[in-house]
Every structure is written in structure tokens, then in C-alpha cells.
Amino acid sequence: MSVLENWDRWKEFLGEQVDKAQAMGMSKERITEVAQKMGTFLADKVDPKNPQERLLKQMWDNSTPDEQHALASIMVKMADKAH
């Protein structure tokens, strides 16, 4: 099963990446900027694998760049707490 097919595994994977970025000295804002770029890539290139990802994609596709930044920030916080 791919990490993208299970929402809890996805959040855990993101949490691990956030931990690594923080250990390398990245600020939360920089991590959020990277998450926003990754969100755009995933929304454009990857088919959602579960209901949570479908909802997130719909929200992403209907958001302004500022709103996408806020969504990315929320995902970083969720991932940080999940790990």
C-alpha cells in the first residue's frame, strides 16, 4: 500500500518530513512554503487515493494562493502533531 493510499500513513510521512526539515534548521514559514509548492504539484499531478485527499484537492483547486498557503500551514501543523 502506497503512503498516498492511507490518510494516517500520509500524515505520519509528512510529520517525518517536517521533523527532518526542522532538524536541518528550516523555519516553519519555509516548511509551509515548500508544503504549498508540494500541494500544487500533488493537486496537478497525482490522483487522490482516498476521500480525505479528494476533499483536500477540491479545497486546493478552489482556493486562492493565500488560502492555499493557509491550507499548507494547517497540513504542516497536522503532520507535526501526528508524528
Distance bins in CASP14 RR format, pairs under 12 A and 6 or more apart:
PFRMAT RR
TARGET T0000
AUTHOR 0000-0000-0000
RMODE 2
METHOD distances of the structure
MODEL  1
1 7 0 0 0 0 0 1 0 0 0 0 0
1 8 0 0 0 0 0 1 0 0 0 0 0
1 9 1 0 0 1 0 0 0 0 0 0 0
1 10 0 0 0 0 0 1 0 0 0 0 0
1 49 0 0 0 0 1 0 0 0 0 0 0
1 50 0 0 0 0 0 1 0 0 0 0 0
2 9 0 0 0 0 1 0 0 0 0 0 0
2 10 0 0 0 0 1 0 0 0 0 0 0
2 13 0 0 0 0 0 1 0 0 0 0 0
2 46 0 0 0 0 0 1 0 0 0 0 0
2 47 0 0 0 0 0 1 0 0 0 0 0
2 49 1 0 0 1 0 0 0 0 0 0 0
2 50 0 0 0 0 0 1 0 0 0 0 0
2 53 0 0 0 0 0 1 0 0 0 0 0
3 9 1 0 1 0 0 0 0 0 0 0 0
3 10 1 0 1 0 0 0 0 0 0 0 0
3 11 0 0 0 0 1 0 0 0 0 0 0
3 12 0 0 0 0 1 0 0 0 0 0 0
3 13 1 0 1 0 0 0 0 0 0 0 0
3 14 0 0 0 0 1 0 0 0 0 0 0
3 15 0 0 0 0 0 1 0 0 0 0 0
3 16 0 0 0 0 0 1 0 0 0 0 0
3 17 0 0 0 0 0 1 0 0 0 0 0
3 42 0 0 0 0 0 1 0 0 0 0 0
3 46 0 0 0 0 0 1 0 0 0 0 0
3 49 0 0 0 0 1 0 0 0 0 0 0
3 50 0 0 0 0 0 1 0 0 0 0 0
3 53 0 0 0 0 0 1 0 0 0 0 0
4 10 1 0 0 1 0 0 0 0 0 0 0
4 11 0 0 0 0 0 1 0 0 0 0 0
4 13 0 0 0 0 1 0 0 0 0 0 0
4 14 0 0 0 0 0 1 0 0 0 0 0
4 42 0 0 0 0 1 0 0 0 0 0 0
4 45 0 0 0 0 0 1 0 0 0 0 0
4 46 1 0 0 1 0 0 0 0 0 0 0
4 47 0 0 0 0 1 0 0 0 0 0 0
4 48 0 0 0 0 1 0 0 0 0 0 0
4 49 1 0 1 0 0 0 0 0 0 0 0
4 50 0 0 0 0 1 0 0 0 0 0 0
4 52 0 0 0 0 0 1 0 0 0 0 0
4 53 1 0 0 1 0 0 0 0 0 0 0
4 54 0 0 0 0 0 1 0 0 0 0 0
4 56 0 0 0 0 0 1 0 0 0 0 0
4 57 0 0 0 0 0 1 0 0 0 0 0
5 13 0 0 0 0 0 1 0 0 0 0 0
5 46 0 0 0 0 0 1 0 0 0 0 0
5 47 0 0 0 0 0 1 0 0 0 0 0
5 48 0 0 0 0 1 0 0 0 0 0 0
5 49 1 0 1 0 0 0 0 0 0 0 0
5 50 1 0 0 1 0 0 0 0 0 0 0
5 51 0 0 0 0 0 1 0 0 0 0 0
5 52 0 0 0 0 0 1 0 0 0 0 0
5 53 0 0 0 0 1 0 0 0 0 0 0
6 12 0 0 0 0 1 0 0 0 0 0 0
6 13 0 0 0 0 1 0 0 0 0 0 0
6 49 0 0 0 0 1 0 0 0 0 0 0
6 50 1 0 0 1 0 0 0 0 0 0 0
6 51 0 0 0 0 0 1 0 0 0 0 0
6 52 0 0 0 0 1 0 0 0 0 0 0
6 53 0 0 0 0 0 1 0 0 0 0 0
7 13 0 0 0 0 0 1 0 0 0 0 0
7 14 0 0 0 0 0 1 0 0 0 0 0
7 48 0 0 0 0 0 1 0 0 0 0 0
7 49 0 0 0 0 1 0 0 0 0 0 0
7 50 1 0 1 0 0 0 0 0 0 0 0
7 51 0 0 0 0 1 0 0 0 0 0 0
7 52 1 0 1 0 0 0 0 0 0 0 0
7 53 1 0 0 1 0 0 0 0 0 0 0
7 54 0 0 0 0 0 1 0 0 0 0 0
7 55 0 0 0 0 0 1 0 0 0 0 0
7 56 0 0 0 0 1 0 0 0 0 0 0
7 75 0 0 0 0 0 1 0 0 0 0 0
7 78 0 0 0 0 0 1 0 0 0 0 0
7 79 0 0 0 0 0 1 0 0 0 0 0
7 82 0 0 0 0 1 0 0 0 0 0 0
8 14 0 0 0 0 0 1 0 0 0 0 0
8 15 0 0 0 0 0 1 0 0 0 0 0
8 50 0 0 0 0 1 0 0 0 0 0 0
8 52 0 0 0 0 1 0 0 0 0 0 0
8 78 0 0 0 0 0 1 0 0 0 0 0
8 79 0 0 0 0 0 1 0 0 0 0 0
8 82 1 0 0 1 0 0 0 0 0 0 0
8 83 0 0 0 0 0 1 0 0 0 0 0
9 15 0 0 0 0 0 1 0 0 0 0 0
9 16 0 0 0 0 0 1 0 0 0 0 0
9 49 0 0 0 0 0 1 0 0 0 0 0
9 50 0 0 0 0 0 1 0 0 0 0 0
9 52 0 0 0 0 0 1 0 0 0 0 0
9 53 0 0 0 0 0 1 0 0 0 0 0
9 79 0 0 0 0 0 1 0 0 0 0 0
9 82 0 0 0 0 1 0 0 0 0 0 0
9 83 0 0 0 0 0 1 0 0 0 0 0
10 16 0 0 0 0 0 1 0 0 0 0 0
10 17 0 0 0 0 0 1 0 0 0 0 0
10 38 0 0 0 0 0 1 0 0 0 0 0
10 42 0 0 0 0 0 1 0 0 0 0 0
10 46 0 0 0 0 0 1 0 0 0 0 0
10 48 0 0 0 0 0 1 0 0 0 0 0
10 49 0 0 0 0 1 0 0 0 0 0 0
10 50 0 0 0 0 1 0 0 0 0 0 0
10 52 0 0 0 0 1 0 0 0 0 0 0
10 53 1 0 0 1 0 0 0 0 0 0 0
10 56 0 0 0 0 1 0 0 0 0 0 0
10 75 0 0 0 0 1 0 0 0 0 0 0
10 78 0 0 0 0 0 1 0 0 0 0 0
10 79 0 0 0 0 1 0 0 0 0 0 0
10 82 0 0 0 0 1 0 0 0 0 0 0
10 83 0 0 0 0 0 1 0 0 0 0 0
11 17 0 0 0 0 0 1 0 0 0 0 0
11 18 0 0 0 0 0 1 0 0 0 0 0
11 50 0 0 0 0 0 1 0 0 0 0 0
11 52 0 0 0 0 1 0 0 0 0 0 0
11 53 0 0 0 0 0 1 0 0 0 0 0
11 56 0 0 0 0 0 1 0 0 0 0 0
11 74 0 0 0 0 0 1 0 0 0 0 0
11 75 0 0 0 0 1 0 0 0 0 0 0
11 76 0 0 0 0 0 1 0 0 0 0 0
11 77 0 0 0 0 0 1 0 0 0 0 0
11 78 1 0 0 1 0 0 0 0 0 0 0
11 79 1 0 1 0 0 0 0 0 0 0 0
11 80 0 0 0 0 1 0 0 0 0 0 0
11 81 0 0 0 0 1 0 0 0 0 0 0
11 82 1 1 0 0 0 0 0 0 0 0 0
11 83 1 0 0 1 0 0 0 0 0 0 0
12 18 0 0 0 0 0 1 0 0 0 0 0
12 19 0 0 0 0 0 1 0 0 0 0 0
12 78 0 0 0 0 0 1 0 0 0 0 0
12 79 1 0 0 1 0 0 0 0 0 0 0
12 80 0 0 0 0 0 1 0 0 0 0 0
12 81 0 0 0 0 0 1 0 0 0 0 0
12 82 1 0 1 0 0 0 0 0 0 0 0
12 83 1 0 1 0 0 0 0 0 0 0 0
13 19 0 0 0 0 0 1 0 0 0 0 0
13 20 0 0 0 0 0 1 0 0 0 0 0
13 38 0 0 0 0 0 1 0 0 0 0 0
13 75 0 0 0 0 0 1 0 0 0 0 0
13 79 0 0 0 0 1 0 0 0 0 0 0
13 82 0 0 0 0 1 0 0 0 0 0 0
13 83 0 0 0 0 1 0 0 0 0 0 0
14 20 0 0 0 0 0 1 0 0 0 0 0
14 21 0 0 0 0 0 1 0 0 0 0 0
14 31 0 0 0 0 0 1 0 0 0 0 0
14 32 0 0 0 0 0 1 0 0 0 0 0
14 34 0 0 0 0 0 1 0 0 0 0 0
14 35 1 0 0 1 0 0 0 0 0 0 0
14 38 0 0 0 0 1 0 0 0 0 0 0
14 39 0 0 0 0 0 1 0 0 0 0 0
14 42 0 0 0 0 0 1 0 0 0 0 0
14 56 0 0 0 0 0 1 0 0 0 0 0
14 72 0 0 0 0 0 1 0 0 0 0 0
14 74 0 0 0 0 0 1 0 0 0 0 0
14 75 1 0 0 1 0 0 0 0 0 0 0
14 76 1 0 0 1 0 0 0 0 0 0 0
14 77 0 0 0 0 0 1 0 0 0 0 0
14 78 1 0 0 1 0 0 0 0 0 0 0
14 79 1 1 0 0 0 0 0 0 0 0 0
14 80 0 0 0 0 1 0 0 0 0 0 0
14 81 0 0 0 0 0 1 0 0 0 0 0
14 82 1 0 0 1 0 0 0 0 0 0 0
14 83 1 0 0 1 0 0 0 0 0 0 0
15 21 0 0 0 0 1 0 0 0 0 0 0
15 22 0 0 0 0 1 0 0 0 0 0 0
15 23 0 0 0 0 0 1 0 0 0 0 0
15 31 0 0 0 0 0 1 0 0 0 0 0
15 35 0 0 0 0 0 1 0 0 0 0 0
15 75 0 0 0 0 1 0 0 0 0 0 0
15 76 0 0 0 0 1 0 0 0 0 0 0
15 77 0 0 0 0 0 1 0 0 0 0 0
15 78 0 0 0 0 1 0 0 0 0 0 0
15 79 1 1 0 0 0 0 0 0 0 0 0
15 80 1 0 1 0 0 0 0 0 0 0 0
15 81 0 0 0 0 1 0 0 0 0 0 0
15 82 1 0 1 0 0 0 0 0 0 0 0
15 83 1 1 0 0 0 0 0 0 0 0 0
16 22 0 0 0 0 0 1 0 0 0 0 0
16 23 0 0 0 0 0 1 0 0 0 0 0
16 79 0 0 0 0 1 0 0 0 0 0 0
16 80 0 0 0 0 0 1 0 0 0 0 0
16 82 0 0 0 0 1 0 0 0 0 0 0
16 83 1 0 1 0 0 0 0 0 0 0 0
17 23 0 0 0 0 0 1 0 0 0 0 0
17 24 0 0 0 0 0 1 0 0 0 0 0
17 26 0 0 0 0 0 1 0 0 0 0 0
17 31 0 0 0 0 1 0 0 0 0 0 0
17 34 0 0 0 0 1 0 0 0 0 0 0
17 35 0 0 0 0 1 0 0 0 0 0 0
17 38 0 0 0 0 1 0 0 0 0 0 0
17 75 0 0 0 0 0 1 0 0 0 0 0
17 76 0 0 0 0 1 0 0 0 0 0 0
17 79 1 0 0 1 0 0 0 0 0 0 0
17 80 0 0 0 0 0 1 0 0 0 0 0
17 82 0 0 0 0 0 1 0 0 0 0 0
17 83 0 0 0 0 1 0 0 0 0 0 0
18 24 0 0 0 0 0 1 0 0 0 0 0
18 25 0 0 0 0 0 1 0 0 0 0 0
18 26 0 0 0 0 1 0 0 0 0 0 0
18 27 0 0 0 0 0 1 0 0 0 0 0
18 28 0 0 0 0 1 0 0 0 0 0 0
18 30 0 0 0 0 0 1 0 0 0 0 0
18 31 1 0 0 1 0 0 0 0 0 0 0
18 32 0 0 0 0 1 0 0 0 0 0 0
18 34 0 0 0 0 1 0 0 0 0 0 0
18 35 0 0 0 0 1 0 0 0 0 0 0
18 38 0 0 0 0 0 1 0 0 0 0 0
18 72 0 0 0 0 0 1 0 0 0 0 0
18 73 0 0 0 0 0 1 0 0 0 0 0
18 75 0 0 0 0 1 0 0 0 0 0 0
18 76 1 0 1 0 0 0 0 0 0 0 0
18 77 0 0 0 0 1 0 0 0 0 0 0
18 78 0 0 0 0 1 0 0 0 0 0 0
18 79 1 0 1 0 0 0 0 0 0 0 0
18 80 1 0 1 0 0 0 0 0 0 0 0
18 81 0 0 0 0 1 0 0 0 0 0 0
18 82 0 0 0 0 1 0 0 0 0 0 0
18 83 1 0 0 1 0 0 0 0 0 0 0
19 25 0 0 0 0 0 1 0 0 0 0 0
19 26 0 0 0 0 0 1 0 0 0 0 0
19 31 0 0 0 0 0 1 0 0 0 0 0
19 76 0 0 0 0 0 1 0 0 0 0 0
19 79 0 0 0 0 1 0 0 0 0 0 0
19 80 1 0 0 1 0 0 0 0 0 0 0
19 81 0 0 0 0 0 1 0 0 0 0 0
19 82 0 0 0 0 0 1 0 0 0 0 0
19 83 1 0 0 1 0 0 0 0 0 0 0
20 26 0 0 0 0 1 0 0 0 0 0 0
20 31 0 0 0 0 1 0 0 0 0 0 0
20 34 0 0 0 0 0 1 0 0 0 0 0
20 79 0 0 0 0 0 1 0 0 0 0 0
20 80 0 0 0 0 0 1 0 0 0 0 0
20 83 0 0 0 0 0 1 0 0 0 0 0
21 27 0 0 0 0 1 0 0 0 0 0 0
21 28 0 0 0 0 1 0 0 0 0 0 0
21 29 0 0 0 0 0 1 0 0 0 0 0
21 30 1 0 0 1 0 0 0 0 0 0 0
21 31 1 0 1 0 0 0 0 0 0 0 0
21 32 0 0 0 0 0 1 0 0 0 0 0
21 33 0 0 0 0 0 1 0 0 0 0 0
21 34 1 0 0 1 0 0 0 0 0 0 0
21 35 0 0 0 0 1 0 0 0 0 0 0
21 38 0 0 0 0 0 1 0 0 0 0 0
21 76 0 0 0 0 1 0 0 0 0 0 0
21 79 0 0 0 0 0 1 0 0 0 0 0
21 80 0 0 0 0 0 1 0 0 0 0 0
21 83 0 0 0 0 0 1 0 0 0 0 0
22 28 0 0 0 0 1 0 0 0 0 0 0
22 29 0 0 0 0 0 1 0 0 0 0 0
22 30 0 0 0 0 0 1 0 0 0 0 0
22 31 1 0 0 1 0 0 0 0 0 0 0
22 34 0 0 0 0 0 1 0 0 0 0 0
22 76 0 0 0 0 0 1 0 0 0 0 0
22 79 0 0 0 0 0 1 0 0 0 0 0
22 80 0 0 0 0 1 0 0 0 0 0 0
22 83 0 0 0 0 0 1 0 0 0 0 0
23 31 0 0 0 0 0 1 0 0 0 0 0
24 30 0 0 0 0 0 1 0 0 0 0 0
24 31 0 0 0 0 1 0 0 0 0 0 0
24 34 0 0 0 0 0 1 0 0 0 0 0
25 31 0 0 0 0 1 0 0 0 0 0 0
26 32 0 0 0 0 1 0 0 0 0 0 0
26 33 0 0 0 0 1 0 0 0 0 0 0
26 34 1 0 0 1 0 0 0 0 0 0 0
26 35 0 0 0 0 0 1 0 0 0 0 0
26 76 0 0 0 0 0 1 0 0 0 0 0
27 33 0 0 0 0 1 0 0 0 0 0 0
27 34 0 0 0 0 0 1 0 0 0 0 0
27 76 0 0 0 0 0 1 0 0 0 0 0
28 34 0 0 0 0 0 1 0 0 0 0 0
28 35 0 0 0 0 0 1 0 0 0 0 0
28 72 0 0 0 0 0 1 0 0 0 0 0
28 73 0 0 0 0 1 0 0 0 0 0 0
28 76 1 0 0 1 0 0 0 0 0 0 0
28 77 0 0 0 0 1 0 0 0 0 0 0
28 79 0 0 0 0 0 1 0 0 0 0 0
28 80 0 0 0 0 1 0 0 0 0 0 0
29 35 0 0 0 0 0 1 0 0 0 0 0
29 36 0 0 0 0 0 1 0 0 0 0 0
29 69 0 0 0 0 1 0 0 0 0 0 0
29 72 0 0 0 0 0 1 0 0 0 0 0
29 73 0 0 0 0 1 0 0 0 0 0 0
29 76 0 0 0 0 1 0 0 0 0 0 0
30 36 0 0 0 0 0 1 0 0 0 0 0
30 37 0 0 0 0 0 1 0 0 0 0 0
30 72 0 0 0 0 0 1 0 0 0 0 0
30 73 0 0 0 0 0 1 0 0 0 0 0
30 76 0 0 0 0 0 1 0 0 0 0 0
31 37 0 0 0 0 0 1 0 0 0 0 0
31 38 0 0 0 0 0 1 0 0 0 0 0
31 69 0 0 0 0 0 1 0 0 0 0 0
31 72 0 0 0 0 1 0 0 0 0 0 0
31 73 0 0 0 0 1 0 0 0 0 0 0
31 75 0 0 0 0 0 1 0 0 0 0 0
31 76 1 0 1 0 0 0 0 0 0 0 0
31 77 0 0 0 0 0 1 0 0 0 0 0
31 79 0 0 0 0 1 0 0 0 0 0 0
31 80 0 0 0 0 1 0 0 0 0 0 0
32 38 0 0 0 0 0 1 0 0 0 0 0
32 39 0 0 0 0 0 1 0 0 0 0 0
32 68 0 0 0 0 0 1 0 0 0 0 0
32 69 1 0 0 1 0 0 0 0 0 0 0
32 70 0 0 0 0 1 0 0 0 0 0 0
32 71 0 0 0 0 1 0 0 0 0 0 0
32 72 1 0 1 0 0 0 0 0 0 0 0
32 73 1 0 1 0 0 0 0 0 0 0 0
32 74 0 0 0 0 1 0 0 0 0 0 0
32 75 0 0 0 0 1 0 0 0 0 0 0
32 76 1 0 1 0 0 0 0 0 0 0 0
32 77 0 0 0 0 1 0 0 0 0 0 0
32 79 0 0 0 0 0 1 0 0 0 0 0
32 80 0 0 0 0 0 1 0 0 0 0 0
33 39 0 0 0 0 0 1 0 0 0 0 0
33 40 0 0 0 0 0 1 0 0 0 0 0
33 65 0 0 0 0 0 1 0 0 0 0 0
33 68 0 0 0 0 0 1 0 0 0 0 0
33 69 1 0 0 1 0 0 0 0 0 0 0
33 72 1 0 0 1 0 0 0 0 0 0 0
33 73 0 0 0 0 1 0 0 0 0 0 0
33 76 0 0 0 0 0 1 0 0 0 0 0
34 40 0 0 0 0 0 1 0 0 0 0 0
34 41 0 0 0 0 0 1 0 0 0 0 0
34 69 0 0 0 0 0 1 0 0 0 0 0
34 72 0 0 0 0 1 0 0 0 0 0 0
34 73 0 0 0 0 0 1 0 0 0 0 0
34 75 0 0 0 0 0 1 0 0 0 0 0
34 76 0 0 0 0 1 0 0 0 0 0 0
35 41 0 0 0 0 0 1 0 0 0 0 0
35 42 0 0 0 0 0 1 0 0 0 0 0
35 56 0 0 0 0 0 1 0 0 0 0 0
35 60 0 0 0 0 0 1 0 0 0 0 0
35 68 0 0 0 0 1 0 0 0 0 0 0
35 69 0 0 0 0 1 0 0 0 0 0 0
35 70 0 0 0 0 0 1 0 0 0 0 0
35 71 0 0 0 0 1 0 0 0 0 0 0
35 72 1 1 0 0 0 0 0 0 0 0 0
35 73 1 0 0 1 0 0 0 0 0 0 0
35 74 0 0 0 0 1 0 0 0 0 0 0
35 75 1 0 1 0 0 0 0 0 0 0 0
35 76 1 0 1 0 0 0 0 0 0 0 0
35 77 0 0 0 0 0 1 0 0 0 0 0
35 78 0 0 0 0 0 1 0 0 0 0 0
35 79 0 0 0 0 1 0 0 0 0 0 0
35 80 0 0 0 0 0 1 0 0 0 0 0
36 42 0 0 0 0 0 1 0 0 0 0 0
36 43 0 0 0 0 0 1 0 0 0 0 0
36 60 0 0 0 0 1 0 0 0 0 0 0
36 63 0 0 0 0 0 1 0 0 0 0 0
36 64 0 0 0 0 0 1 0 0 0 0 0
36 65 0 0 0 0 1 0 0 0 0 0 0
36 66 0 0 0 0 0 1 0 0 0 0 0
36 67 0 0 0 0 0 1 0 0 0 0 0
36 68 1 0 1 0 0 0 0 0 0 0 0
36 69 1 0 1 0 0 0 0 0 0 0 0
36 70 0 0 0 0 1 0 0 0 0 0 0
36 71 1 0 0 1 0 0 0 0 0 0 0
36 72 1 1 0 0 0 0 0 0 0 0 0
36 73 0 0 0 0 1 0 0 0 0 0 0
36 74 0 0 0 0 0 1 0 0 0 0 0
36 75 0 0 0 0 1 0 0 0 0 0 0
36 76 0 0 0 0 1 0 0 0 0 0 0
37 43 0 0 0 0 0 1 0 0 0 0 0
37 44 0 0 0 0 0 1 0 0 0 0 0
37 65 0 0 0 0 0 1 0 0 0 0 0
37 68 0 0 0 0 1 0 0 0 0 0 0
37 69 0 0 0 0 0 1 0 0 0 0 0
37 72 0 0 0 0 1 0 0 0 0 0 0
38 44 0 0 0 0 0 1 0 0 0 0 0
38 45 0 0 0 0 0 1 0 0 0 0 0
38 46 0 0 0 0 0 1 0 0 0 0 0
38 60 0 0 0 0 0 1 0 0 0 0 0
38 68 0 0 0 0 0 1 0 0 0 0 0
38 71 0 0 0 0 0 1 0 0 0 0 0
38 72 1 0 0 1 0 0 0 0 0 0 0
38 75 0 0 0 0 1 0 0 0 0 0 0
38 76 0 0 0 0 0 1 0 0 0 0 0
38 79 0 0 0 0 0 1 0 0 0 0 0
39 45 0 0 0 0 1 0 0 0 0 0 0
39 46 0 0 0 0 1 0 0 0 0 0 0
39 48 0 0 0 0 0 1 0 0 0 0 0
39 53 0 0 0 0 0 1 0 0 0 0 0
39 56 0 0 0 0 1 0 0 0 0 0 0
39 57 0 0 0 0 1 0 0 0 0 0 0
39 59 0 0 0 0 0 1 0 0 0 0 0
39 60 1 0 0 1 0 0 0 0 0 0 0
39 61 0 0 0 0 0 1 0 0 0 0 0
39 63 0 0 0 0 0 1 0 0 0 0 0
39 65 0 0 0 0 0 1 0 0 0 0 0
39 68 1 0 0 1 0 0 0 0 0 0 0
39 69 0 0 0 0 0 1 0 0 0 0 0
39 71 0 0 0 0 1 0 0 0 0 0 0
39 72 1 0 0 1 0 0 0 0 0 0 0
39 73 0 0 0 0 0 1 0 0 0 0 0
39 74 0 0 0 0 0 1 0 0 0 0 0
39 75 0 0 0 0 1 0 0 0 0 0 0
39 76 0 0 0 0 0 1 0 0 0 0 0
40 46 0 0 0 0 0 1 0 0 0 0 0
40 57 0 0 0 0 0 1 0 0 0 0 0
40 60 1 0 0 1 0 0 0 0 0 0 0
40 61 0 0 0 0 0 1 0 0 0 0 0
40 63 0 0 0 0 0 1 0 0 0 0 0
40 65 0 0 0 0 1 0 0 0 0 0 0
40 68 1 0 0 1 0 0 0 0 0 0 0
40 69 0 0 0 0 0 1 0 0 0 0 0
40 71 0 0 0 0 0 1 0 0 0 0 0
40 72 0 0 0 0 1 0 0 0 0 0 0
41 57 0 0 0 0 0 1 0 0 0 0 0
41 60 0 0 0 0 0 1 0 0 0 0 0
41 68 0 0 0 0 0 1 0 0 0 0 0
41 72 0 0 0 0 0 1 0 0 0 0 0
42 48 0 0 0 0 1 0 0 0 0 0 0
42 49 0 0 0 0 0 1 0 0 0 0 0
42 53 0 0 0 0 1 0 0 0 0 0 0
42 54 0 0 0 0 0 1 0 0 0 0 0
42 56 0 0 0 0 1 0 0 0 0 0 0
42 57 1 0 0 1 0 0 0 0 0 0 0
42 60 0 0 0 0 1 0 0 0 0 0 0
42 61 0 0 0 0 0 1 0 0 0 0 0
42 68 0 0 0 0 0 1 0 0 0 0 0
42 71 0 0 0 0 0 1 0 0 0 0 0
42 72 0 0 0 0 0 1 0 0 0 0 0
42 75 0 0 0 0 0 1 0 0 0 0 0
43 53 0 0 0 0 1 0 0 0 0 0 0
43 54 0 0 0 0 0 1 0 0 0 0 0
43 56 0 0 0 0 1 0 0 0 0 0 0
43 57 1 0 1 0 0 0 0 0 0 0 0
43 58 0 0 0 0 1 0 0 0 0 0 0
43 59 0 0 0 0 1 0 0 0 0 0 0
43 60 1 0 1 0 0 0 0 0 0 0 0
43 61 1 0 0 1 0 0 0 0 0 0 0
43 62 0 0 0 0 0 1 0 0 0 0 0
43 63 0 0 0 0 1 0 0 0 0 0 0
43 68 0 0 0 0 1 0 0 0 0 0 0
43 71 0 0 0 0 0 1 0 0 0 0 0
43 72 0 0 0 0 0 1 0 0 0 0 0
44 57 0 0 0 0 1 0 0 0 0 0 0
44 60 0 0 0 0 1 0 0 0 0 0 0
44 61 0 0 0 0 1 0 0 0 0 0 0
45 57 0 0 0 0 0 1 0 0 0 0 0
46 53 0 0 0 0 1 0 0 0 0 0 0
46 54 0 0 0 0 0 1 0 0 0 0 0
46 56 0 0 0 0 0 1 0 0 0 0 0
46 57 0 0 0 0 1 0 0 0 0 0 0
46 60 0 0 0 0 0 1 0 0 0 0 0
47 53 0 0 0 0 1 0 0 0 0 0 0
47 54 0 0 0 0 1 0 0 0 0 0 0
47 57 0 0 0 0 1 0 0 0 0 0 0
48 54 1 0 1 0 0 0 0 0 0 0 0
48 55 0 0 0 0 1 0 0 0 0 0 0
48 56 1 0 0 1 0 0 0 0 0 0 0
48 57 1 0 1 0 0 0 0 0 0 0 0
48 58 0 0 0 0 1 0 0 0 0 0 0
48 59 0 0 0 0 0 1 0 0 0 0 0
48 60 0 0 0 0 0 1 0 0 0 0 0
48 61 0 0 0 0 0 1 0 0 0 0 0
49 56 0 0 0 0 0 1 0 0 0 0 0
49 57 0 0 0 0 0 1 0 0 0 0 0
50 56 0 0 0 0 1 0 0 0 0 0 0
50 57 0 0 0 0 0 1 0 0 0 0 0
51 57 0 0 0 0 0 1 0 0 0 0 0
51 58 0 0 0 0 0 1 0 0 0 0 0
52 58 0 0 0 0 0 1 0 0 0 0 0
52 59 0 0 0 0 0 1 0 0 0 0 0
52 75 0 0 0 0 0 1 0 0 0 0 0
52 78 0 0 0 0 0 1 0 0 0 0 0
53 59 0 0 0 0 0 1 0 0 0 0 0
53 60 0 0 0 0 0 1 0 0 0 0 0
53 75 0 0 0 0 0 1 0 0 0 0 0
54 60 0 0 0 0 0 1 0 0 0 0 0
54 61 0 0 0 0 0 1 0 0 0 0 0
55 61 0 0 0 0 0 1 0 0 0 0 0
55 62 0 0 0 0 0 1 0 0 0 0 0
55 71 0 0 0 0 0 1 0 0 0 0 0
56 62 0 0 0 0 0 1 0 0 0 0 0
56 63 0 0 0 0 0 1 0 0 0 0 0
56 68 0 0 0 0 0 1 0 0 0 0 0
56 71 1 0 0 1 0 0 0 0 0 0 0
56 72 0 0 0 0 0 1 0 0 0 0 0
56 74 0 0 0 0 1 0 0 0 0 0 0
56 75 1 0 0 1 0 0 0 0 0 0 0
56 78 0 0 0 0 0 1 0 0 0 0 0
57 63 0 0 0 0 0 1 0 0 0 0 0
57 68 0 0 0 0 0 1 0 0 0 0 0
57 71 0 0 0 0 0 1 0 0 0 0 0
58 71 0 0 0 0 0 1 0 0 0 0 0
59 67 0 0 0 0 1 0 0 0 0 0 0
59 68 0 0 0 0 1 0 0 0 0 0 0
59 70 0 0 0 0 0 1 0 0 0 0 0
59 71 1 0 0 1 0 0 0 0 0 0 0
59 72 0 0 0 0 0 1 0 0 0 0 0
59 74 0 0 0 0 0 1 0 0 0 0 0
59 75 0 0 0 0 0 1 0 0 0 0 0
60 67 0 0 0 0 1 0 0 0 0 0 0
60 68 1 0 0 1 0 0 0 0 0 0 0
60 69 0 0 0 0 0 1 0 0 0 0 0
60 70 0 0 0 0 0 1 0 0 0 0 0
60 71 1 0 0 1 0 0 0 0 0 0 0
60 72 0 0 0 0 1 0 0 0 0 0 0
60 74 0 0 0 0 0 1 0 0 0 0 0
60 75 0 0 0 0 0 1 0 0 0 0 0
61 67 0 0 0 0 0 1 0 0 0 0 0
61 68 0 0 0 0 1 0 0 0 0 0 0
61 71 0 0 0 0 0 1 0 0 0 0 0
62 68 0 0 0 0 1 0 0 0 0 0 0
62 71 0 0 0 0 0 1 0 0 0 0 0
63 69 0 0 0 0 1 0 0 0 0 0 0
63 70 0 0 0 0 1 0 0 0 0 0 0
63 71 1 0 0 1 0 0 0 0 0 0 0
63 72 0 0 0 0 0 1 0 0 0 0 0
63 74 0 0 0 0 0 1 0 0 0 0 0
64 70 0 0 0 0 1 0 0 0 0 0 0
64 71 0 0 0 0 0 1 0 0 0 0 0
65 71 0 0 0 0 0 1 0 0 0 0 0
65 72 0 0 0 0 0 1 0 0 0 0 0
66 72 0 0 0 0 0 1 0 0 0 0 0
66 73 0 0 0 0 0 1 0 0 0 0 0
67 73 0 0 0 0 0 1 0 0 0 0 0
67 74 0 0 0 0 0 1 0 0 0 0 0
68 74 0 0 0 0 0 1 0 0 0 0 0
68 75 0 0 0 0 0 1 0 0 0 0 0
69 75 0 0 0 0 0 1 0 0 0 0 0
69 76 0 0 0 0 0 1 0 0 0 0 0
70 76 0 0 0 0 0 1 0 0 0 0 0
70 77 0 0 0 0 0 1 0 0 0 0 0
71 77 0 0 0 0 0 1 0 0 0 0 0
71 78 0 0 0 0 0 1 0 0 0 0 0
72 78 0 0 0 0 0 1 0 0 0 0 0
72 79 0 0 0 0 0 1 0 0 0 0 0
73 79 0 0 0 0 0 1 0 0 0 0 0
73 80 0 0 0 0 0 1 0 0 0 0 0
74 80 0 0 0 0 0 1 0 0 0 0 0
74 81 0 0 0 0 0 1 0 0 0 0 0
75 81 0 0 0 0 0 1 0 0 0 0 0
75 82 0 0 0 0 0 1 0 0 0 0 0
76 82 0 0 0 0 0 1 0 0 0 0 0
76 83 0 0 0 0 0 1 0 0 0 0 0
77 83 0 0 0 0 0 1 0 0 0 0 0
END
